[in-house]
Amino acid sequence: MGDPFHDLAERYNSSGEILRQVLRHELTGRGLAAHLPGAPARIVDVGGGAGQQAIPLSRRGYEVTIIDPSPKMLAEARKRLAREEAGVRRRVRLVGGTGERAHETLGGETFDSVLCHGVLMYLEDPRPMIHALSALLRPGGVVSVLAKNATALAMRPALEGRYQDALCSLKAERDRGRLGVITRGDTVEDLYGAFREAGVEALQWYGVRVFTDHLGDRMPGEDLPEVLELEWEAGRSEPYRSVARLIHLVGRKKPIQG
């Protein structure tokens, strides 16, 4: 079996992305790849921002729509796309709008897969968004959600030596992230319940950033391939995945019953 993370250290050393960002995108992308239909399937990335997930998918031949409410993020996505080959640029569409109204904004289109990564933590209740994601899917389509892990909020402050903060986090439902914003966590059980309510069958879940979440703004080093392989194996194994900073859930929309 070849090294799935070959040449990653060299690529990211010059990209300016810090380690935790690299881990998020690489590990989520690898988990997603196990469930996506083949290219050129149509994907919509809700809250897709600057295209960190969408552009690599376009390179693989997928037709990707990014919908995001932030003009600044969409402008950054355009800058990133300008550095890509013409074929990659043609396969990415940028649309302004919220996830909750995406079905309306996109004229009732349905897709083979919908992504919603790093969005639910900013919402008071994830269930309306989960229903909105389901509405964007064709029957049998794949949904991918990345959320903050509510059961592991104490891990980061404890590993950073902030023990009083960790004690407070043991019973908390929210914490302050690296960007200084207080955000909310979800449990796998609650999100799977929201999936069921929206007609989505749970397929698999992964933990993202088990051993490295406390490393702050560290840049990727030459050990990046080993770090990624360690995080990948831990993120799909108990008990490790249960204490990851983020949880990545994948589901499939149930077919219409005749």
BAZA-450025 format. One line per field, with one value per residue: z, x, y of N, C-alpha, C, O in turn. Coordinates in steps of 0.05 Angstrom, whole numbers, plus 5000, padded with zeros to 4 digits. Example, Ala and Ser with C-alpha at 12.3 -4.5 7.8 and 13.67 -1.06 7.14 Angstrom:
2
n.w <- c(5156/5142)
n.u <- c(5264/5257)
n.v <- c(4886/4955)
ca.w <- c(5156/5143)
ca.u <- c(5246/5273)
ca.v <- c(4910/4979)
c.w <- c(5156/5157)
c.u <- c(5264/5258)
c.v <- c(4934/5001)
o.w <- c(5169/5161)
o.u <- c(5285/5268)
o.v <- c(4934/5023)
This chain:
258
n.w <- c(5000/4982/5007/5032/5044/5016/5000/5027/5067/5041/5007/5042/5074/5047/5041/5080/5114/5179/5224/5248/5213/5166/5182/5192/5139/5108/5135/5138/5084/5069/5098/5074/5021/5021/5016/4977/4914/4848/4808/4751/4796/4826/4874/4931/4972/5031/5065/5047/5045/5030/4995/5011/5016/4971/4924/4920/4910/4861/4830/4826/4791/4804/4801/4832/4876/4913/4967/5005/5057/5061/5029/5030/5039/4993/4955/4968/4953/4898/4887/4899/4862/4815/4811/4793/4743/4680/4674/4726/4747/4716/4737/4786/4820/4848/4897/4931/4994/5047/5084/5104/5069/5021/4985/4962/4942/4903/4866/4873/4859/4862/4891/4885/4930/4993/5030/5095/5132/5193/5207/5238/5291/5299/5302/5338/5340/5309/5278/5240/5199/5185/5162/5119/5090/5076/5041/4996/4973/4927/4927/4959/4959/4988/5052/5087/5148/5190/5257/5321/5376/5428/5473/5486/5502/5544/5533/5502/5534/5580/5560/5546/5595/5623/5672/5706/5669/5641/5679/5683/5632/5631/5641/5606/5548/5510/5484/5478/5417/5375/5345/5378/5385/5418/5413/5399/5418/5390/5399/5375/5378/5382/5332/5297/5310/5290/5236/5226/5233/5189/5147/5135/5131/5177/5163/5177/5226/5244/5285/5288/5295/5345/5376/5369/5376/5414/5399/5379/5338/5309/5254/5198/5199/5179/5197/5182/5148/5182/5227/5205/5190/5240/5264/5229/5237/5292/5292/5273/5309/5372/5439/5421/5380/5405/5437/5404/5377/5337/5303/5249/5210/5167/5122/5087/5044/5049/5002/4964/4983/4947)
n.u <- c(5017/5013/5040/4992/4999/5041/5092/5067/5089/5126/5092/5058/5094/5106/5058/5035/4995/4975/4989/4943/4902/4918/4913/4858/4835/4861/4849/4793/4782/4803/4770/4721/4730/4724/4670/4646/4612/4638/4677/4649/4615/4565/4575/4557/4583/4569/4575/4627/4669/4735/4746/4777/4765/4734/4764/4807/4774/4752/4798/4801/4763/4709/4646/4636/4598/4605/4573/4566/4557/4592/4621/4676/4701/4686/4711/4764/4764/4759/4809/4842/4824/4841/4893/4892/4887/4852/4811/4799/4780/4734/4701/4684/4635/4615/4573/4534/4504/4463/4467/4418/4381/4396/4374/4332/4360/4392/4356/4325/4358/4387/4438/4494/4525/4532/4568/4583/4622/4650/4611/4564/4577/4571/4517/4455/4421/4429/4393/4356/4392/4413/4366/4361/4407/4395/4353/4380/4401/4400/4360/4395/4442/4503/4518/4562/4587/4622/4636/4643/4667/4627/4636/4689/4709/4742/4793/4831/4845/4865/4909/4940/4955/4920/4887/4844/4809/4799/4772/4725/4706/4690/4636/4613/4579/4598/4655/4712/4741/4802/4798/4776/4722/4663/4637/4593/4586/4573/4545/4559/4515/4471/4475/4468/4416/4391/4403/4370/4319/4318/4316/4362/4410/4457/4526/4583/4630/4684/4740/4773/4835/4863/4911/4939/4914/4925/4970/4971/4992/5030/5072/5069/5116/5174/5156/5104/5077/5077/5050/4999/4984/4982/4941/4899/4892/4880/4834/4794/4786/4767/4789/4802/4780/4736/4754/4772/4781/4746/4688/4673/4621/4587/4534/4478/4426/4362/4329/4270/4210/4170)
n.v <- c(4976/5043/5106/5148/5200/5222/5267/5309/5341/5374/5402/5431/5460/5506/5531/5563/5547/5528/5473/5450/5466/5440/5386/5383/5391/5351/5302/5302/5303/5253/5217/5230/5214/5159/5151/5182/5186/5169/5216/5250/5270/5313/5363/5401/5451/5474/5533/5536/5571/5593/5554/5510/5456/5447/5460/5421/5377/5391/5387/5333/5321/5330/5365/5424/5465/5522/5550/5607/5655/5698/5751/5763/5714/5687/5718/5706/5653/5659/5681/5638/5601/5626/5612/5561/5508/5515/5477/5461/5509/5516/5477/5494/5530/5592/5617/5664/5661/5632/5570/5551/5570/5550/5513/5541/5586/5561/5546/5500/5457/5392/5349/5303/5299/5332/5379/5402/5434/5453/5490/5481/5491/5545/5554/5557/5514/5453/5424/5449/5463/5413/5390/5425/5412/5360/5370/5387/5343/5289/5228/5177/5206/5232/5259/5302/5322/5365/5377/5409/5371/5357/5326/5328/5377/5392/5373/5403/5451/5424/5395/5438/5456/5489/5482/5498/5520/5473/5442/5472/5464/5411/5404/5437/5464/5496/5530/5574/5585/5582/5628/5664/5664/5645/5581/5526/5457/5391/5325/5259/5225/5261/5287/5244/5232/5278/5270/5224/5247/5279/5244/5217/5166/5141/5131/5129/5152/5197/5216/5278/5307/5285/5278/5325/5374/5412/5440/5491/5544/5517/5502/5457/5402/5363/5315/5309/5270/5224/5244/5254/5201/5176/5207/5195/5139/5137/5168/5136/5098/5070/5081/5131/5165/5187/5228/5267/5334/5350/5323/5281/5266/5221/5209/5179/5198/5172/5129/5147/5119/5075)
ca.w <- c(5000/4980/5028/5023/5050/5003/4992/5040/5083/5023/4997/5062/5085/5033/5037/5101/5131/5203/5226/5254/5188/5148/5192/5187/5111/5098/5148/5130/5056/5067/5106/5054/4997/5024/5014/4954/4887/4831/4792/4757/4812/4833/4902/4940/4996/5046/5082/5036/5049/5010/4977/5020/5011/4945/4902/4916/4898/4833/4817/4822/4770/4814/4796/4860/4881/4940/4975/5030/5060/5065/5004/5033/5035/4964/4941/4972/4936/4870/4885/4899/4836/4794/4809/4784/4715/4670/4679/4754/4750/4704/4753/4812/4819/4873/4901/4956/5007/5072/5081/5110/5045/4997/4965/4948/4927/4880/4848/4877/4849/4881/4886/4893/4957/5005/5052/5114/5150/5210/5207/5259/5317/5301/5302/5364/5337/5284/5264/5215/5179/5175/5144/5095/5076/5064/5018/4974/4964/4913/4942/4957/4960/5012/5067/5104/5168/5209/5279/5346/5393/5454/5495/5489/5504/5564/5525/5493/5556/5597/5548/5546/5622/5634/5686/5716/5646/5634/5698/5675/5606/5634/5641/5589/5522/5492/5492/5461/5398/5369/5333/5399/5384/5434/5396/5411/5409/5386/5403/5352/5382/5375/5303/5284/5314/5270/5210/5223/5229/5162/5127/5127/5145/5186/5151/5191/5237/5249/5301/5274/5313/5371/5391/5361/5376/5433/5389/5371/5311/5299/5225/5191/5197/5162/5207/5176/5140/5205/5243/5192/5191/5267/5269/5214/5250/5317/5287/5267/5329/5400/5450/5413/5365/5423/5450/5383/5378/5317/5294/5221/5206/5139/5120/5060/5043/5044/4977/4966/4984/4927)
ca.u <- c(5000/5028/5037/4972/5007/5067/5099/5051/5105/5137/5070/5047/5114/5106/5030/5027/4974/4986/4985/4915/4886/4925/4901/4829/4828/4870/4835/4765/4782/4807/4746/4701/4736/4714/4641/4636/4610/4660/4675/4644/4591/4560/4577/4553/4597/4554/4595/4652/4691/4755/4749/4798/4756/4722/4783/4819/4754/4751/4822/4796/4742/4682/4633/4631/4586/4610/4554/4576/4546/4613/4634/4705/4709/4682/4733/4788/4761/4765/4838/4854/4817/4856/4919/4887/4884/4826/4791/4791/4764/4708/4685/4676/4616/4614/4546/4530/4479/4465/4460/4390/4364/4411/4357/4318/4380/4402/4334/4315/4377/4396/4466/4503/4536/4532/4587/4579/4645/4657/4589/4544/4586/4562/4488/4443/4408/4439/4373/4346/4413/4413/4344/4368/4427/4381/4337/4398/4411/4383/4358/4420/4464/4520/4522/4586/4585/4644/4627/4659/4660/4618/4645/4718/4717/4763/4818/4851/4856/4880/4935/4955/4962/4900/4871/4819/4792/4791/4752/4700/4697/4680/4607/4605/4569/4610/4681/4723/4760/4826/4791/4765/4693/4651/4621/4578/4593/4552/4553/4553/4488/4452/4475/4456/4387/4383/4404/4346/4296/4320/4315/4390/4421/4485/4545/4608/4640/4712/4750/4793/4854/4863/4936/4954/4897/4936/4996/4968/4998/5054/5072/5076/5144/5181/5142/5076/5064/5073/5029/4974/4978/4974/4915/4879/4886/4867/4808/4773/4789/4761/4774/4815/4764/4717/4766/4781/4769/4724/4676/4666/4599/4579/4509/4466/4397/4347/4313/4241/4195/4148)
ca.v <- c(5000/5068/5126/5166/5228/5226/5295/5329/5360/5394/5419/5449/5477/5532/5541/5582/5536/5516/5444/5442/5469/5418/5362/5384/5387/5326/5280/5303/5295/5225/5204/5235/5199/5132/5150/5197/5173/5177/5240/5278/5275/5341/5368/5429/5455/5494/5546/5527/5591/5599/5531/5492/5429/5445/5461/5395/5359/5398/5376/5305/5319/5335/5391/5433/5491/5533/5570/5618/5682/5718/5760/5762/5686/5680/5732/5690/5629/5667/5684/5611/5589/5639/5598/5534/5503/5523/5456/5462/5533/5512/5458/5506/5552/5607/5628/5677/5653/5616/5542/5546/5578/5542/5499/5562/5602/5546/5540/5473/5437/5371/5342/5276/5301/5359/5382/5425/5430/5476/5510/5476/5502/5573/5554/5550/5488/5442/5409/5462/5461/5385/5387/5440/5396/5337/5379/5391/5317/5270/5203/5162/5224/5231/5284/5302/5343/5367/5393/5408/5349/5367/5308/5331/5405/5396/5362/5424/5467/5407/5390/5463/5463/5507/5461/5509/5521/5446/5435/5485/5453/5384/5404/5459/5458/5515/5540/5595/5573/5596/5654/5681/5663/5623/5564/5504/5430/5371/5297/5241/5215/5282/5292/5221/5236/5299/5256/5208/5264/5290/5223/5210/5142/5145/5111/5127/5178/5197/5238/5295/5320/5272/5282/5350/5398/5432/5451/5519/5553/5503/5497/5429/5396/5340/5291/5311/5245/5207/5256/5249/5173/5172/5219/5180/5113/5143/5180/5116/5077/5076/5104/5156/5184/5200/5252/5286/5360/5352/5298/5281/5247/5217/5195/5177/5204/5148/5131/5151/5094/5075)
c.w <- c(5000/5003/5019/5027/5038/4994/5006/5054/5065/5013/5018/5075/5072/5030/5057/5119/5156/5206/5230/5229/5168/5156/5187/5158/5101/5109/5140/5100/5053/5076/5086/5029/4997/5018/4989/4930/4870/4816/4764/4773/4820/4863/4908/4968/5011/5067/5073/5037/5025/4992/4985/5014/4982/4922/4898/4904/4868/4817/4811/4802/4779/4806/4823/4860/4910/4945/5003/5032/5060/5038/5006/5028/5006/4947/4944/4956/4907/4867/4883/4872/4813/4790/4798/4754/4706/4676/4707/4759/4739/4721/4780/4807/4846/4875/4929/4969/5032/5066/5085/5086/5019/4976/4949/4930/4902/4863/4850/4866/4871/4872/4895/4921/4967/5029/5069/5136/5166/5210/5231/5285/5321/5303/5329/5363/5310/5267/5239/5193/5168/5156/5118/5078/5062/5040/4993/4961/4947/4931/4937/4958/4988/5025/5085/5122/5186/5231/5302/5364/5421/5478/5501/5493/5525/5555/5518/5517/5575/5586/5546/5574/5635/5649/5697/5693/5638/5653/5691/5650/5609/5632/5622/5562/5501/5502/5472/5443/5393/5357/5353/5401/5401/5416/5411/5401/5405/5393/5378/5354/5374/5345/5288/5287/5294/5242/5206/5218/5201/5140/5117/5144/5152/5173/5169/5204/5245/5269/5285/5294/5341/5388/5388/5365/5394/5423/5378/5342/5300/5269/5220/5189/5179/5172/5200/5166/5163/5223/5231/5193/5219/5273/5254/5228/5276/5313/5278/5286/5357/5417/5439/5399/5382/5437/5430/5386/5360/5311/5266/5216/5176/5139/5091/5062/5034/5018/4983/4964/4965/4938)
c.u <- c(5018/5022/5016/4979/5034/5069/5083/5068/5116/5116/5062/5068/5114/5078/5022/5006/4987/4977/4956/4897/4892/4912/4871/4822/4837/4855/4806/4763/4786/4783/4724/4705/4726/4685/4630/4632/4633/4655/4664/4618/4589/4559/4571/4566/4585/4572/4623/4675/4709/4761/4770/4791/4747/4743/4798/4799/4751/4775/4818/4774/4714/4673/4624/4619/4593/4588/4562/4564/4566/4625/4664/4715/4707/4704/4759/4788/4768/4795/4852/4849/4834/4883/4917/4886/4855/4804/4781/4773/4736/4690/4677/4658/4614/4587/4545/4503/4484/4457/4430/4372/4377/4393/4342/4337/4389/4379/4323/4333/4382/4423/4472/4515/4535/4551/4579/4599/4651/4636/4570/4551/4577/4532/4477/4432/4417/4417/4362/4367/4414/4390/4349/4388/4413/4365/4354/4407/4390/4380/4384/4445/4478/4522/4546/4586/4610/4636/4647/4649/4653/4629/4675/4727/4739/4791/4839/4862/4873/4908/4953/4963/4943/4880/4845/4799/4782/4770/4725/4688/4685/4650/4596/4595/4582/4639/4690/4745/4784/4821/4779/4735/4683/4632/4611/4588/4569/4563/4546/4524/4467/4452/4464/4426/4376/4384/4378/4322/4295/4320/4342/4399/4450/4503/4570/4614/4670/4719/4772/4809/4851/4887/4949/4938/4909/4961/4994/4975/5024/5050/5078/5106/5149/5167/5113/5064/5059/5051/5002/4966/4969/4947/4893/4872/4871/4838/4787/4774/4780/4784/4783/4796/4744/4728/4778/4768/4745/4713/4666/4646/4592/4553/4499/4436/4382/4331/4284/4227/4171/4123)
c.v <- c(5025/5087/5146/5195/5235/5255/5316/5350/5382/5413/5439/5467/5505/5544/5562/5571/5523/5487/5436/5445/5447/5392/5361/5378/5360/5302/5279/5294/5265/5209/5207/5218/5170/5129/5164/5180/5183/5203/5232/5283/5305/5344/5397/5431/5479/5507/5540/5546/5595/5575/5511/5463/5426/5444/5434/5375/5365/5387/5346/5300/5323/5363/5402/5461/5499/5553/5580/5647/5704/5726/5759/5734/5678/5694/5717/5665/5636/5670/5657/5598/5601/5626/5570/5532/5510/5502/5456/5486/5529/5494/5469/5530/5565/5621/5640/5668/5636/5587/5536/5552/5569/5529/5520/5578/5587/5535/5512/5451/5416/5361/5314/5276/5329/5358/5405/5422/5456/5498/5506/5489/5531/5576/5545/5522/5476/5430/5423/5460/5433/5380/5402/5425/5373/5346/5384/5365/5302/5245/5186/5179/5224/5258/5280/5326/5342/5386/5391/5386/5358/5351/5311/5359/5410/5388/5384/5439/5449/5401/5414/5472/5483/5491/5472/5511/5493/5436/5447/5473/5425/5383/5425/5448/5476/5520/5561/5583/5591/5624/5673/5681/5640/5607/5540/5477/5412/5343/5281/5232/5236/5287/5268/5222/5256/5287/5240/5224/5276/5269/5214/5186/5147/5123/5107/5154/5174/5220/5252/5311/5308/5280/5309/5375/5420/5446/5479/5524/5541/5498/5467/5425/5372/5314/5291/5285/5226/5217/5250/5220/5166/5182/5204/5154/5117/5153/5161/5093/5087/5067/5131/5175/5199/5224/5271/5313/5363/5324/5301/5259/5246/5201/5194/5182/5179/5151/5135/5124/5095/5063)
o.w <- c(5017/5016/5000/5017/5048/4982/4998/5054/5071/5011/5011/5086/5085/5017/5052/5138/5154/5192/5217/5226/5156/5139/5178/5153/5086/5095/5135/5093/5036/5063/5081/5017/4977/5014/4981/4926/4876/4812/4755/4763/4820/4877/4893/4985/5003/5084/5090/5030/5003/4976/4968/5008/4969/4903/4876/4888/4852/4794/4792/4797/4762/4804/4836/4846/4928/4929/5021/5012/5060/5025/4986/5015/4995/4928/4925/4945/4893/4846/4867/4860/4794/4769/4795/4740/4723/4682/4712/4772/4751/4720/4795/4791/4866/4856/4948/4955/5036/5047/5071/5083/4998/4952/4924/4907/4881/4846/4830/4865/4895/4848/4909/4934/4951/5045/5059/5157/5154/5214/5243/5301/5344/5305/5342/5383/5290/5243/5218/5170/5143/5136/5096/5053/5039/5020/4971/4939/4953/4948/4915/4959/5008/5012/5097/5112/5196/5226/5303/5367/5436/5500/5519/5487/5522/5568/5528/5520/5586/5601/5544/5578/5656/5640/5698/5696/5630/5645/5691/5646/5591/5622/5622/5554/5477/5525/5451/5453/5406/5360/5347/5416/5400/5404/5433/5378/5415/5393/5363/5334/5360/5333/5268/5269/5283/5226/5185/5201/5191/5116/5094/5169/5135/5173/5174/5196/5251/5270/5271/5309/5359/5411/5402/5358/5390/5438/5369/5324/5283/5259/5237/5178/5165/5157/5210/5175/5164/5233/5245/5198/5223/5284/5264/5230/5282/5329/5277/5280/5364/5411/5448/5405/5375/5448/5437/5397/5368/5314/5259/5219/5163/5154/5074/5079/5014/5011/5004/4946/4966/4923)
o.u <- c(5036/5002/5022/4966/5047/5051/5084/5062/5115/5120/5058/5061/5122/5075/5003/4998/5008/4958/4946/4878/4874/4901/4860/4805/4822/4847/4795/4745/4773/4775/4709/4686/4721/4675/4608/4647/4646/4632/4670/4601/4609/4544/4579/4561/4589/4584/4641/4698/4699/4780/4780/4808/4752/4740/4801/4808/4748/4772/4830/4766/4696/4688/4607/4629/4587/4585/4565/4562/4559/4638/4678/4736/4724/4713/4775/4808/4781/4806/4870/4866/4840/4896/4937/4883/4837/4782/4757/4753/4716/4665/4664/4665/4612/4579/4553/4483/4506/4444/4419/4351/4370/4397/4339/4332/4394/4384/4313/4325/4381/4431/4456/4515/4536/4551/4569/4594/4656/4643/4562/4533/4577/4522/4489/4433/4412/4421/4359/4359/4417/4394/4342/4386/4419/4363/4344/4419/4366/4397/4392/4467/4466/4527/4550/4584/4617/4629/4664/4624/4670/4631/4685/4750/4754/4810/4862/4886/4893/4928/4977/4976/4949/4857/4825/4776/4759/4751/4704/4664/4671/4639/4572/4602/4578/4645/4678/4764/4788/4837/4772/4724/4694/4613/4621/4596/4547/4587/4528/4510/4448/4430/4450/4411/4355/4366/4365/4305/4273/4324/4345/4397/4466/4495/4577/4605/4679/4704/4788/4797/4838/4884/4968/4948/4903/4973/5014/4965/5037/5029/5091/5120/5131/5165/5097/5042/5038/5035/4983/4942/4949/4930/4871/4848/4852/4820/4763/4765/4785/4797/4772/4796/4735/4712/4793/4746/4725/4728/4653/4652/4590/4551/4511/4422/4389/4322/4274/4232/4155/4103)
o.v <- c(5027/5085/5161/5213/5253/5267/5340/5374/5405/5437/5463/5488/5525/5564/5576/5585/5510/5479/5418/5430/5436/5378/5341/5360/5347/5284/5258/5279/5253/5189/5188/5208/5158/5107/5160/5161/5203/5211/5210/5298/5319/5330/5414/5414/5502/5493/5537/5539/5600/5576/5496/5446/5406/5429/5425/5358/5347/5379/5336/5277/5321/5382/5390/5479/5484/5572/5565/5661/5728/5710/5753/5730/5664/5683/5715/5656/5620/5662/5653/5585/5587/5629/5556/5552/5510/5510/5452/5484/5538/5496/5455/5548/5551/5635/5628/5668/5626/5581/5520/5540/5578/5534/5517/5584/5600/5517/5501/5428/5422/5363/5301/5255/5348/5340/5426/5409/5477/5521/5526/5496/5541/5598/5528/5507/5489/5427/5410/5457/5429/5367/5392/5425/5367/5331/5383/5366/5303/5241/5183/5169/5216/5278/5259/5349/5321/5410/5374/5383/5366/5361/5298/5366/5430/5394/5383/5441/5459/5403/5412/5492/5494/5487/5458/5505/5490/5423/5433/5472/5416/5363/5431/5426/5472/5516/5565/5572/5612/5642/5695/5696/5618/5618/5534/5475/5418/5339/5289/5231/5229/5291/5272/5214/5253/5294/5243/5218/5281/5276/5206/5186/5155/5099/5085/5175/5152/5240/5239/5327/5320/5289/5316/5397/5443/5462/5490/5511/5552/5491/5454/5442/5362/5295/5275/5278/5213/5202/5243/5214/5151/5168/5200/5147/5103/5146/5169/5071/5110/5047/5152/5199/5221/5240/5289/5315/5375/5304/5321/5235/5266/5181/5207/5170/5166/5173/5128/5108/5113/5061)
